[in-house]
Amino acid sequence: MRSAIAILALAVAWPAQAAPPKLIQGYRLEGLPPPPSGFYRTVSFALSPDEQWIAVVVSTTRKDTINAKVWALDSTLLLLPVHPSSGQRVQISPAMRTGKPLWSPDSKAVAVQAAVANRQEWNTGTSVIKAYNLRGELLWTGPSSGGMAGFIDPGHLLVRHRQRNHKPAGFDTINVRTSAVTPWPVPRHWMFAAMNPDRRLVAMFPDSEKTKTVIVDYATGKVLQSMKNQVSDLYWYGPMFVHFAEHGKAVCFAALDAQSFSVRFSNYPICRDVDTGRTIAELKTVDGGEPADASSAGTRVVLTNLNGFPGASRTEAESRSKADAISGPGLQTYSGNVVWDVRSGEEIAAWKPGDLRLALLGQPLAGTVPTVAISSSGKYVVMGFGDEVRVYELP
């Protein structure tokens, strides 16, 4: 027992329907200061659109048990080549806590949302956006914002407008060359879901329960498509993970099968055609698989099987608070990853990259469930597993 979390080894059978991908590169996160007592490392990353670089943010984090919030110390930004011939590893120390990196569509810049670690200053909105080139040089520093949404083109970044009272405040576009800020004309309470620079589309949730996903034309702010989401009667909300694929022709997200929840958690991916709204694929055979990422220029999705352990009853899950229920039922298992082609329905690859663990109270131990991303064409998958970043090549 450790902080009320018990970690047990768990053997889970994984159907060997497809071969594992080829491991072509592995990076150990060496040369970084060890986390202090009570802290642990978390890794978030993104692949460049040209499939040459991985931007990795390594954060040292701890849980604030009094306020039930997670706080991070200073972060490190690493630029790692997918292939050794692409270049040398670059290490950047923004001296600030940073979130997930974002690449510009031309792969020439990577941006991070940076905030000082002091809680009081963080709550008053003193956070900025910093962008770096492939040599680790600071290109520009943007104004304070409520969080990055995505690059609509290499020169413009969509961000959440920030107000000090933390109420919904709409969105702004930042010109990265001039730092000029222009309001984006959509309802201020809408929530960002995904961005597609190819067709200049933005996926949004128009309500807090995420009952619908709307596809918005960035240039005009007009809704081009409205898709009804499947909402769980236990979770009170719709999908959390939305990704554009196929150059903006498809959108993929997770759906909850509420009827089977009394037996076990079922979270399978659904992909729909953006222009017609029709369903392309419902991969119900991937039990518990959420679309961890989709190939922005291809038709592949990489899925992480994070599932409720059979025997975790619905009554137990419903007895927990709403906030706790968001993280899933009381018992969770990680049983590997799989890559699918959403147009053909073909399973491309399936594998288990590390030890299988069981976490109680819906809080997996840091590092046991890998962070996953797939490249724009769907040729490469990158995984962050503990202190290691692995690059796989798909058939």
LUMDREN-161218 format. One line per field, with one value per residue (C-alpha): y negated, x, z negated; residue number from 1; residue in one letter. Coordinates in Angstrom, 1 decimal, m for minus. Last residue first. Layout:
! LUMDREN-161218
yy = Y;...
xx = X;...
zz = Z;...
k = NUM;...
r = A;...
***
This chain:
! LUMDREN-161218
yy = 2.1;m0.2;m1.6;m2.1;m4.9;m4.5;m7.2;m6.0;m7.2;m5.6;m4.6;m7.4;m5.8;m7.0;m5.3;m5.7;m5.1;m6.6;m9.4;m12.2;m10.2;m8.4;m9.3;m7.3;m8.0;m4.8;m3.4;m2.1;m5.4;m7.0;m4.5;m4.2;m6.2;m4.7;m3.9;m0.8;m0.3;3.0;3.4;5.0;4.8;3.3;2.6;4.9;5.2;5.0;4.0;3.1;4.3;3.8;2.0;0.7;m3.0;m3.2;m1.5;m0.2;m0.3;1.6;1.1;3.1;4.5;1.7;2.5;0.4;0.9;m1.7;m2.8;m5.6;m8.9;m10.9;m8.9;m10.6;m14.0;m12.7;m11.3;m7.5;m5.4;m5.1;m3.2;m0.7;m0.2;0.3;3.2;3.6;7.4;7.2;4.7;1.4;0.9;m1.1;0.4;m2.4;m2.9;m4.1;m5.4;m5.0;m6.7;m9.1;m12.8;m13.5;m10.0;m9.5;m9.5;m7.8;m6.9;m5.1;m1.3;0.2;3.3;3.0;5.3;2.3;0.6;m1.6;m2.8;m5.2;m6.7;m9.3;m13.0;m13.8;m16.2;m15.1;m11.4;m9.7;m7.6;m5.8;m4.4;m2.0;m2.6;0.3;0.5;3.8;5.8;2.9;0.8;2.9;0.6;m2.5;m1.8;m4.9;m6.4;m7.7;m10.0;m10.1;m12.7;m12.1;m14.3;m16.6;m15.6;m11.9;m12.2;m14.7;m13.7;m13.9;m12.6;m13.4;m11.8;m12.5;m13.5;m12.5;m9.6;m7.1;m7.7;m7.6;m10.0;m8.9;m11.9;m13.7;m15.2;m18.7;m19.7;m22.9;m25.3;m28.8;m30.6;m32.2;m31.5;m28.6;m26.5;m24.7;m21.0;m20.5;m17.6;m17.0;m15.7;m17.0;m17.4;m20.9;m22.1;m23.3;m20.9;m22.0;m20.5;m23.2;m23.1;m25.0;m22.3;m21.2;m23.0;m20.5;m21.3;m19.3;m19.5;m23.1;m24.0;m26.4;m28.8;m31.9;m31.3;m31.5;m34.6;m34.3;m37.4;m38.8;m39.2;m40.7;m39.1;m40.4;m37.3;m34.7;m36.3;m35.1;m34.1;m34.4;m32.2;m32.5;m33.6;m30.8;m31.8;m31.4;m34.6;m35.9;m35.8;m33.9;m33.7;m30.1;m30.0;m29.6;m30.1;m31.9;m32.1;m28.4;m27.8;m27.0;m26.2;m24.6;m25.1;m26.6;m27.6;m30.5;m33.1;m35.4;m37.0;m35.2;m34.7;m34.3;m32.3;m31.0;m28.9;m25.2;m24.4;m23.0;m26.3;m27.3;m28.8;m30.2;m30.8;m32.8;m32.2;m34.9;m34.1;m35.1;m31.5;m30.8;m33.8;m32.5;m28.9;m29.8;m27.4;m30.0;m29.2;m28.0;m26.9;m25.3;m25.9;m23.9;m25.5;m24.5;m21.5;m23.4;m22.8;m24.4;m21.8;m21.8;m20.8;m19.4;m21.5;m23.6;m24.5;m27.2;m27.3;m27.0;m24.4;m23.3;m20.1;m19.3;m15.7;m15.8;m15.7;m13.8;m11.1;m9.6;m8.8;m10.1;m13.0;m14.1;m17.7;m17.9;m20.4;m20.3;m21.4;m23.4;m22.0;m20.7;m20.9;m18.5;m19.5;m17.8;m21.0;m19.2;m16.2;m18.3;m15.6;m15.9;m16.6;m16.8;m17.5;m16.1;m17.8;m15.9;m17.2;m14.4;m15.1;m13.9;m12.9;m16.0;m16.8;m16.9;m14.3;m15.4;m14.7;m14.5;m12.9;m12.8;m12.4;m11.8;m14.0;m13.0;m13.1;m15.2;m14.2;m13.2;m16.0;m15.2;m13.8;m10.7;m10.4;m7.1;m7.2;m4.2;m3.9;m1.4;0.9;2.8;3.0;6.0;8.6;8.7;10.9;11.9;11.4;10.0;12.2;10.2;11.2;8.7;7.6;5.6;1.9;0.8;m2.9;m4.4;m6.5;m3.3;0.0
xx = 4.2;4.6;7.9;8.2;9.9;10.4;10.8;12.2;12.0;8.7;7.1;6.7;5.6;6.1;4.3;5.6;4.2;0.7;1.2;1.1;2.9;1.2;1.4;1.2;1.7;2.5;0.5;2.9;4.9;3.1;1.1;m2.5;m5.1;m8.6;m8.8;m6.6;m4.0;m3.3;m0.1;1.1;4.8;6.0;5.4;2.4;1.7;m0.8;m0.2;m2.2;m5.7;m7.6;m11.0;m10.4;m11.2;m10.3;m6.9;m6.1;m3.1;m3.2;m1.8;m1.4;m3.4;m3.6;m6.0;m8.2;m10.1;m12.2;m14.1;m12.9;m11.0;m14.3;m15.8;m13.5;m14.9;m18.5;m17.9;m17.7;m20.7;m21.5;m18.3;m18.9;m22.5;m21.3;m19.2;m15.5;m15.6;m14.0;m11.1;m12.1;m10.1;m7.1;m6.4;m4.5;m5.3;m3.3;m5.4;m4.7;m6.3;m3.5;m2.6;m3.5;m2.6;m4.8;m4.0;m4.9;m8.2;m9.7;m9.5;m11.5;m12.4;m11.0;m13.6;m16.0;m14.1;m16.9;m15.8;m16.8;m19.9;m21.7;m21.3;m21.4;m18.4;m16.5;m16.7;m16.9;m14.6;m15.7;m13.3;m14.3;m14.7;m16.2;m15.8;m16.9;m20.1;m22.3;m20.7;m22.2;m25.1;m23.0;m20.9;m18.8;m17.6;m14.1;m13.2;m12.2;m12.7;m12.3;m11.7;m9.4;m6.2;m7.1;m7.4;m8.7;m8.5;m10.9;m10.2;m12.6;m15.8;m19.2;m20.1;m22.2;m19.9;m22.6;m25.3;m22.6;m22.9;m22.9;m22.1;m24.3;m22.4;m22.8;m21.1;m20.1;m20.6;m19.6;m16.6;m15.8;m12.1;m12.0;m14.7;m16.3;m16.9;m19.3;m19.1;m22.2;m23.2;m20.0;m21.5;m20.0;m21.8;m20.8;m17.8;m15.5;m13.7;m11.7;m11.2;m8.6;m8.8;m5.1;m4.7;m6.9;m7.5;m9.1;m11.5;m11.8;m14.7;m17.5;m18.5;m17.4;m19.6;m17.5;m16.0;m12.2;m10.8;m7.6;m4.3;m1.2;2.0;3.6;5.2;3.2;m0.1;m2.2;m5.9;m8.2;m10.9;m13.9;m14.0;m15.4;m14.9;m11.5;m12.0;m8.6;m9.7;m7.8;m8.7;m8.1;m5.6;m5.5;m2.0;m1.2;1.9;2.6;m1.2;m4.2;m1.7;m3.5;m5.5;m3.0;m4.1;m5.7;m3.4;m0.6;1.1;3.5;7.3;9.1;11.8;13.8;16.7;16.6;18.3;15.0;13.3;11.6;8.2;7.2;3.6;3.0;1.5;0.9;m2.8;m3.7;m3.9;m0.4;1.0;m0.5;0.6;4.3;5.5;5.8;3.8;4.8;2.5;4.8;5.5;7.5;8.8;9.9;7.6;5.6;2.3;3.7;4.3;2.6;4.1;2.1;2.4;5.1;6.3;9.0;12.8;12.4;15.2;15.9;17.7;18.4;19.2;21.2;20.0;17.7;20.3;19.7;16.1;13.0;15.2;14.7;13.8;13.7;11.8;12.6;10.1;10.4;8.3;4.8;1.6;m1.3;m4.5;m6.6;m6.4;m5.2;m3.6;m1.5;m0.2;3.4;5.1;8.4;7.8;9.5;8.2;9.2;9.1;9.7;11.3;11.5;7.9;7.2;4.2;6.5;5.6;4.2;5.2;4.1;6.2;5.5;8.2;7.5;7.6;7.4;11.1;12.9;12.9;16.3;18.1;18.1;21.1;19.3;15.8;16.6;15.8;14.9;14.8;13.7;11.3;9.4;5.6;4.0;2.3;m1.5;m4.2;m2.3;m5.3;m3.9;m4.4;m4.0;m1.6;m1.7;1.1;m0.3;0.0;m2.0;m2.8;m3.7;m0.6;1.4;0.0
zz = 41.5;38.5;37.2;33.4;31.5;27.7;25.1;21.7;18.2;17.5;20.8;23.3;26.6;30.2;33.1;36.7;40.2;39.6;42.1;39.5;36.8;34.0;30.3;27.1;23.4;21.6;18.6;15.9;15.8;12.9;11.0;12.3;10.2;10.6;6.9;7.3;10.0;11.7;13.6;16.8;17.4;20.7;24.4;25.0;28.7;31.5;35.2;38.3;37.5;40.7;40.5;44.1;43.5;39.8;40.2;36.7;34.4;31.1;27.6;24.4;21.6;19.0;16.2;14.1;10.8;9.0;12.1;14.3;13.9;14.3;11.4;9.0;9.7;9.6;6.2;5.6;4.9;8.6;9.2;6.4;7.6;11.1;9.9;10.4;11.0;14.5;14.3;16.0;19.1;20.4;23.8;25.6;29.2;32.2;35.1;38.8;41.8;42.8;42.8;39.2;38.0;35.0;31.3;28.0;29.6;26.6;26.4;23.5;25.5;29.0;30.7;30.6;33.3;34.7;38.1;40.8;39.1;41.2;40.4;44.1;44.5;41.4;42.0;38.6;36.5;33.3;30.7;27.9;24.1;22.3;18.5;17.1;16.3;15.1;17.8;20.6;21.2;20.9;24.0;23.9;27.1;27.8;30.7;34.3;37.0;40.7;43.8;42.0;43.8;43.2;39.5;36.9;33.2;30.3;26.8;24.0;25.4;23.8;20.3;17.3;16.5;15.3;17.9;20.5;23.4;27.1;29.1;31.6;34.5;35.8;39.1;40.8;37.9;38.9;37.3;40.7;41.2;38.6;40.2;37.2;36.7;33.8;31.3;29.3;25.9;24.4;21.0;20.7;23.9;27.4;27.7;30.5;33.4;35.4;39.2;41.2;44.0;43.6;40.3;38.4;34.7;31.9;28.9;27.7;25.4;26.1;23.4;25.3;28.3;31.5;33.1;32.6;30.9;32.4;30.5;32.1;31.0;34.2;35.7;33.7;34.7;31.8;32.4;29.4;27.9;25.6;22.0;19.9;16.2;14.7;12.5;13.8;17.4;20.1;23.7;24.9;27.7;31.5;33.0;36.2;38.3;39.1;39.8;37.6;34.8;31.9;28.7;26.3;22.8;20.9;22.4;21.5;24.4;26.7;26.5;29.8;31.5;28.5;29.8;29.2;32.6;34.0;33.3;30.1;29.2;25.8;24.7;21.5;18.1;15.4;15.1;11.6;10.5;11.7;9.7;6.5;7.2;7.8;10.4;13.1;16.3;19.7;22.6;25.0;28.7;31.3;34.4;37.9;38.4;41.1;39.3;36.1;33.4;30.0;26.7;23.8;20.6;19.1;15.6;15.9;16.1;20.0;19.9;23.5;24.5;28.1;29.3;32.6;36.1;38.5;39.2;35.8;36.9;34.9;33.7;30.1;29.1;25.3;23.2;19.5;16.8;13.6;10.7;11.2;9.2;9.3;7.5;4.8;2.7;m0.5;1.3;3.6;5.9;7.1;10.5;12.1;15.8;18.9;22.1;25.2;28.8;31.2;34.6;38.2;38.9;41.1;38.9;35.8;33.2;29.9;26.3;22.6;19.9;16.1;13.5;9.8;6.6;2.9;2.5;5.1;8.8;10.1;12.2;15.9;17.7;18.9;20.3;22.0;25.7;27.8;31.6;34.3;32.4;35.2;34.7;33.0;35.2;35.6;34.2;31.0;28.7;25.4;22.3;19.1;16.3;13.5;11.1;8.2;7.3;4.3;4.1;0.7;0.7;1.0;0.0
k = 395;394;393;392;391;390;389;388;387;386;385;384;383;382;381;380;379;378;377;376;375;374;373;372;371;370;369;368;367;366;365;364;363;362;361;360;359;358;357;356;355;354;353;352;351;350;349;348;347;346;345;344;343;342;341;340;339;338;337;336;335;334;333;332;331;330;329;328;327;326;325;324;323;322;321;320;319;318;317;316;315;314;313;312;311;310;309;308;307;306;305;304;303;302;301;300;299;298;297;296;295;294;293;292;291;290;289;288;287;286;285;284;283;282;281;280;279;278;277;276;275;274;273;272;271;270;269;268;267;266;265;264;263;262;261;260;259;258;257;256;255;254;253;252;251;250;249;248;247;246;245;244;243;242;241;240;239;238;237;236;235;234;233;232;231;230;229;228;227;226;225;224;223;222;221;220;219;218;217;216;215;214;213;212;211;210;209;208;207;206;205;204;203;202;201;200;199;198;197;196;195;194;193;192;191;190;189;188;187;186;185;184;183;182;181;180;179;178;177;176;175;174;173;172;171;170;169;168;167;166;165;164;163;162;161;160;159;158;157;156;155;154;153;152;151;150;149;148;147;146;145;144;143;142;141;140;139;138;137;136;135;134;133;132;131;130;129;128;127;126;125;124;123;122;121;120;119;118;117;116;115;114;113;112;111;110;109;108;107;106;105;104;103;102;101;100;99;98;97;96;95;94;93;92;91;90;89;88;87;86;85;84;83;82;81;80;79;78;77;76;75;74;73;72;71;70;69;68;67;66;65;64;63;62;61;60;59;58;57;56;55;54;53;52;51;50;49;48;47;46;45;44;43;42;41;40;39;38;37;36;35;34;33;32;31;30;29;28;27;26;25;24;23;22;21;20;19;18;17;16;15;14;13;12;11;10;9;8;7;6;5;4;3;2;1
r = P;L;E;Y;V;R;V;E;D;G;F;G;M;V;V;Y;K;G;S;S;S;I;A;V;T;P;V;T;G;A;L;P;Q;G;L;L;A;L;R;L;D;G;P;K;W;A;A;I;E;E;G;S;R;V;D;W;V;V;N;G;S;Y;T;Q;L;G;P;G;S;I;A;D;A;K;S;R;S;E;A;E;T;R;S;A;G;P;F;G;N;L;N;T;L;V;V;R;T;G;A;S;S;A;D;A;P;E;G;G;D;V;T;K;L;E;A;I;T;R;G;T;D;V;D;R;C;I;P;Y;N;S;F;R;V;S;F;S;Q;A;D;L;A;A;F;C;V;A;K;G;H;E;A;F;H;V;F;M;P;G;Y;W;Y;L;D;S;V;Q;N;K;M;S;Q;L;V;K;G;T;A;Y;D;V;I;V;T;K;T;K;E;S;D;P;F;M;A;V;L;R;R;D;P;N;M;A;A;F;M;W;H;R;P;V;P;W;P;T;V;A;S;T;R;V;N;I;T;D;F;G;A;P;K;H;N;R;Q;R;H;R;V;L;L;H;G;P;D;I;F;G;A;M;G;G;S;S;P;G;T;W;L;L;E;G;R;L;N;Y;A;K;I;V;S;T;G;T;N;W;E;Q;R;N;A;V;A;A;Q;V;A;V;A;K;S;D;P;S;W;L;P;K;G;T;R;M;A;P;S;I;Q;V;R;Q;G;S;S;P;H;V;P;L;L;L;L;T;S;D;L;A;W;V;K;A;N;I;T;D;K;R;T;T;S;V;V;V;A;I;W;Q;E;D;P;S;L;A;F;S;V;T;R;Y;F;G;S;P;P;P;P;L;G;E;L;R;Y;G;Q;I;L;K;P;P;A;A;Q;A;P;W;A;V;A;L;A;L;I;A;I;A;S;R;M
***
